[in-house]
Amino acid sequence: MSAVHPGYALPSGPDRPPGRRRAARWVVVAAVAWAVLLAALAWWSVRTDPPTVKEQRTIGQATPVVHRAVGHLVAAIGPAGAWVMTPETVEKGCRVTPVSDGADLTRGVDVLVAEGGERALLDRVADALPEPWRAGVRDSVDGPRLRADAGEFIPVEGRVAAPGRVRFTVATGCRPADVEFGDLLPLHAAGPALEEASRALGRPATDVTRVVVARCPDGGNAWTRWVDAGSDPVSLDALAPLAAGAVLVDTPEAYAYRRGPDIVLADATGEELRLAASTGCAG
């Protein structure tokens, strides 16, 4: 049996005194309450405060910047390129914040070149873009890639989409959607160059002709009109008489030529033959 020294009281409970246990519980309760308060303030700020950073500017505010950026790309490609502007695509449902949805708008330009000439095109376009964009071409595991900044947090990219095809894209990123996206590709008159190519291939242009427009650096507009001309096989050789020596691309699946101010492109690489006539920027 162990001895008890005089003046030493035997312990009557747990090692930690009751006062310390109560203090520790209050610390935990206070920390939880503070976390709940911070979460509530964050939720209220997200729901009520206006955007304070440029990344939160809306799709409606970003769209004119995208259109001008596409116009700069068209001007940089120049009249010697076989290009076509691609239609706008809008993806909804991305998350701007944990409690609000947004949308992402993308536009672009496809350019056909001789295989092996993709890097030269990317370099030439990068050199022709505005200096503040800081455009440059770098090698990556997927091949050469152009990157630039069109301002207002609008990135511009260029990459090799397939042998002989370079794709440039301009995207808003996920932003609050403050406009309704209805028919982004309105019906439009085909125009003489597109109608002429359609007749030569036995695919008369119909009322489903579509158009996309971009703002050029000089203040004018660049246009692409196109029609999906069916999935039946067709020889593109019938377009040769229309080219009159101004052939830009001549492959079994694609044929492009200049016709007056227009670049006419017949592209059979997809499920349907697509005929397009594009008018670029002046100069």
PyMOL commands that set and color helices and strands:
alter all, ss='L'
color gray80, all
select helices_A, chain A and resi 18-48+54-56+59-77+118-128+131-133+192-200+236-243
alter helices_A, ss='H'
color red, helices_A
select strands_A, chain A and resi 82-97+100-112+136-140+143-149+155-162+165-171+210-215+221-228+247-251+254-259+262-267+274-279
alter strands_A, ss='S'
color yellow, strands_A
deselect
rebuild
show_as cartoon
